[in-house]
C-alpha cells in the first residue's frame, strides 16, 4: 500500500480538467466571446489532456480519471461550438 505522501498525482490531468470545465462553462457567452475564450481554453485543455494521458499510461494508468472527464468536457464544448454556441445572441 502506498501512503498519501507516496501517492503520485498528475498535475497536467487536473489542469486539463479545470481548463476544459472552464471552457465548457464560458462557451455559451454570445457575440463570439464564448467561441474565442471557451474554444481557446478547450484547445489548451486538449493539448494538456494528451500529455497527461501519456504520463498516466506511463505510470500504469495512475491519474487518468481527470483526463477522461476533461475529454468529455472538451467534446461537449466543441459540440456546442459546432451548433452555434458562443456565436449567436
Rosetta blueprint (number, residue, H / E / L):
1 X L
2 X L
3 X L
4 X L
5 X L
6 X L
7 X L
8 X L
9 X L
10 X L
11 X H
12 X H
13 X H
14 X H
15 X H
16 X H
17 X H
18 X H
19 X H
20 X H
21 X H
22 X H
23 X H
24 X H
25 X H
26 X H
27 X L
28 X L
29 X L
30 X L
31 X L
32 X L
33 X H
34 X H
35 X H
36 X H
37 X H
38 X H
39 X H
40 X H
41 X H
42 X H
43 X H
44 X H
45 X H
46 X H
47 X H
48 X H
49 X H
50 X H
51 X H
52 X H
53 X H
54 X H
55 X H
56 X H
57 X H
58 X H
59 X L
60 X L
61 X L
62 X L
63 X L
64 X L
65 X H
66 X H
67 X H
68 X H
69 X H
70 X H
71 X H
72 X H
73 X H
74 X H
75 X H
76 X H
77 X H
78 X H
79 X H
80 X H
81 X H
82 X H
83 X L
84 X L
85 X L
86 X L
87 X L
88 X L
89 X L
